[in-house]
Amino acid sequence: MWNERYSESQYIFGTEPNDFLKQSFHHIKAGGRVLCLAEGEGRNAVFLAQNGYQVTGIDLSIVGLNKAQQLAKDKGVTLITQVADLNDYDFGAQQWDGIVSIWAHMPTTVRQRVHSHIASALKPGGVFIVEAYTEQQLMMEAVGGPSASEKDRFGSLATLQYELAELEQLVGVERQRMISEGNRHQGVSAVVQFIAYKR
């Protein structure tokens, strides 16, 4: 599905970084190693690379990651990209100064697996940054997020706090905000924003 979506010549979510990431990336150690989950066409990874981070972007879609590499080339930065399934990805131990999850909407079992590895994968002081749509998005007029048949893929603050209890929360809020990212994310949207670090 994602290979087909990303096969459009345009960047379907645009080439500018996610607003929440742009506001929050400074929590990650300057120049550190960052892992971007479900990175797609690369806009967030490229932004982080432009700000001096060593970035690895993973995604199921080779088409999306090829566009990420092209965007990195256009912007004069380098990325590591890897086609990977989060259901069996090896996060490593104390590998990352930051892990970024922007719109990485996963089925419950995959999300729980991913979250169970975050604390061990982060270095001490490492930061996890998340923005995801909440189920309230289904009642919004905005474009974006999982469908009604994929309700288990929505995020919530309670779920993040429970599944990432090993981390120290810095930011945790459910809110509505205006989003304008390409033609796939548009309008006032219902989101959860979460930042936490490894003690």
C-alpha positions as CSV (number, residue, x, y, z in Angstrom):
1,M,0.0,0.0,0.0
2,W,2.7,2.5,1.0
3,N,4.9,1.8,-2.0
4,E,1.8,2.6,-4.2
5,R,1.1,5.8,-2.2
6,Y,4.7,7.0,-2.3
7,S,5.0,6.3,-6.1
8,E,3.5,9.8,-6.8
9,S,6.1,12.2,-8.0
10,Q,5.2,14.7,-5.3
11,Y,6.0,14.3,-1.6
12,I,2.6,13.4,-0.3
13,F,3.3,14.7,3.2
14,G,5.4,17.6,1.9
15,T,9.1,18.2,2.4
16,E,8.9,20.3,5.6
17,P,9.3,18.7,9.0
18,N,6.5,18.0,11.4
19,D,5.7,21.1,13.5
20,F,5.9,19.3,16.8
21,L,9.3,17.7,15.9
22,K,10.6,21.2,14.8
23,Q,9.6,22.6,18.2
24,S,11.0,19.6,20.2
25,F,14.1,18.2,18.6
26,H,16.4,20.3,20.8
27,H,15.6,17.9,23.6
28,I,17.9,15.4,21.8
29,K,21.6,15.7,22.5
30,A,23.2,17.8,19.8
31,G,24.9,15.8,17.1
32,G,23.5,12.6,18.5
33,R,22.3,9.4,16.8
34,V,18.6,9.5,16.0
35,L,16.3,6.7,14.8
36,C,13.2,7.8,12.9
37,L,10.4,5.2,12.8
38,A,8.1,4.9,9.8
39,E,10.0,7.6,8.2
40,G,8.4,7.4,4.7
41,E,9.7,10.1,2.3
42,G,12.2,11.4,4.8
43,R,11.1,15.0,5.6
44,N,11.7,14.6,9.4
45,A,15.0,12.7,9.0
46,V,16.4,15.2,6.6
47,F,15.4,18.1,8.9
48,L,17.3,16.4,11.8
49,A,20.3,15.8,9.5
50,Q,20.3,19.4,8.6
51,N,20.6,20.2,12.3
52,G,23.6,18.1,12.8
53,Y,22.2,14.7,13.9
54,Q,23.3,11.3,12.6
55,V,20.0,10.0,11.4
56,T,18.7,6.5,10.5
57,G,15.3,6.3,9.0
58,I,13.4,3.0,8.8
59,D,10.2,2.2,6.9
60,L,8.4,-0.6,5.2
61,S,8.5,1.2,1.9
62,I,11.5,1.2,-0.4
63,V,9.8,3.7,-2.6
64,G,9.4,6.1,0.3
65,L,13.0,5.7,1.4
66,N,14.3,6.2,-2.1
67,K,12.5,9.6,-2.1
68,A,14.0,10.2,1.4
69,Q,17.5,9.7,-0.1
70,Q,16.7,12.0,-3.0
71,L,15.4,14.7,-0.6
72,A,18.6,14.3,1.5
73,K,20.7,14.7,-1.6
74,D,18.7,17.8,-2.6
75,K,19.3,19.3,0.8
76,G,23.0,18.4,0.9
77,V,22.8,16.0,3.9
78,T,23.3,12.3,4.3
79,L,21.0,9.7,5.9
80,I,21.1,6.0,6.6
81,T,17.8,4.4,5.4
82,Q,16.7,0.9,6.0
83,V,13.7,-1.1,4.8
84,A,12.4,-2.7,8.0
85,D,9.3,-4.1,9.7
86,L,8.8,-2.7,13.2
87,N,7.4,-6.1,14.2
88,D,10.8,-7.6,14.2
89,Y,13.3,-4.7,14.0
90,D,16.4,-4.9,16.2
91,F,16.6,-1.6,18.1
92,G,19.8,-2.5,19.8
93,A,20.9,-1.6,23.3
94,Q,21.8,1.9,24.3
95,Q,22.2,2.8,20.6
96,W,20.2,6.0,20.2
97,D,20.3,9.6,21.7
98,G,16.8,10.1,20.2
99,I,14.0,8.0,18.7
100,V,11.3,9.8,16.8
101,S,7.8,8.5,16.1
102,I,5.8,10.9,13.9
103,W,2.5,9.4,12.7
104,A,3.8,5.9,13.2
105,H,0.4,4.3,13.6
106,M,0.9,0.6,14.4
107,P,-1.5,-2.3,15.3
108,T,-1.6,-2.9,19.1
109,T,0.8,-5.9,19.1
110,V,3.4,-4.1,17.0
111,R,3.1,-0.9,19.1
112,Q,3.5,-2.8,22.3
113,R,6.6,-4.5,21.0
114,V,8.1,-1.3,19.8
115,H,7.4,0.5,23.1
116,S,8.9,-2.4,25.1
117,H,12.2,-1.8,23.3
118,I,12.4,2.0,23.6
119,A,13.9,2.3,27.0
120,S,16.7,-0.3,26.4
121,A,17.4,1.1,22.9
122,L,18.0,4.7,24.2
123,K,21.3,5.8,25.7
124,P,21.0,7.3,29.2
125,G,19.5,10.7,28.7
126,G,18.1,9.7,25.4
127,V,14.8,11.1,24.3
128,F,11.6,9.6,22.7
129,I,9.5,12.1,20.7
130,V,6.0,11.1,19.6
131,E,3.1,12.7,17.7
132,A,0.1,10.6,16.7
133,Y,-3.5,11.0,15.9
134,T,-6.0,10.1,18.6
135,E,-9.4,8.4,18.1
136,Q,-11.0,11.8,18.3
137,Q,-9.7,12.4,14.8
138,L,-12.6,10.3,13.5
139,M,-14.9,13.2,14.6
140,M,-12.9,15.9,12.9
141,E,-13.2,17.3,9.4
142,A,-9.5,17.1,8.9
143,V,-7.7,14.8,6.5
144,G,-5.2,12.3,8.1
145,G,-4.9,9.4,10.5
146,P,-6.1,5.8,10.6
147,S,-9.5,4.8,9.4
148,A,-12.5,3.8,11.6
149,S,-11.7,0.2,10.9
150,E,-8.2,0.6,12.3
151,K,-9.0,2.1,15.7
152,D,-6.3,0.2,17.5
153,R,-3.7,2.2,15.6
154,F,-4.7,5.5,17.2
155,G,-2.6,6.9,19.9
156,S,-3.5,8.1,23.4
157,L,-1.7,9.7,26.3
158,A,-2.8,7.1,28.7
159,T,-1.4,4.3,26.5
160,L,1.9,6.1,26.0
161,Q,2.3,6.7,29.7
162,Y,1.5,3.1,30.6
163,E,3.6,1.4,27.9
164,L,6.6,3.8,28.4
165,A,6.5,4.0,32.2
166,E,10.3,3.3,32.4
167,L,10.9,6.8,30.8
168,E,10.5,10.2,32.5
169,Q,7.8,12.3,30.9
170,L,8.7,15.8,29.8
171,V,5.6,16.5,27.6
172,G,2.3,14.7,27.5
173,V,-0.8,16.2,26.1
174,E,-3.8,15.4,23.9
175,R,-5.0,18.5,22.0
176,Q,-6.4,19.8,18.7
177,R,-4.1,21.7,16.4
178,M,-3.9,22.8,12.8
179,I,-1.8,20.5,10.6
180,S,-0.7,21.2,7.0
181,E,1.5,18.5,5.6
182,G,1.2,17.8,1.9
183,N,-2.2,16.7,0.7
184,R,-2.5,13.8,3.2
185,H,-2.6,15.8,6.5
186,Q,-4.7,18.9,6.4
187,G,-7.0,20.7,8.9
188,V,-7.6,21.0,12.6
189,S,-6.7,17.6,14.0
190,A,-6.8,15.6,17.2
191,V,-3.4,14.5,18.3
192,V,-1.3,13.2,21.2
193,Q,2.1,14.7,21.8
194,F,4.6,13.0,24.0
195,I,8.3,13.5,25.0
196,A,10.1,11.4,27.5
197,Y,13.7,10.6,28.4
198,K,15.7,7.7,29.8
199,R,16.8,8.4,33.3
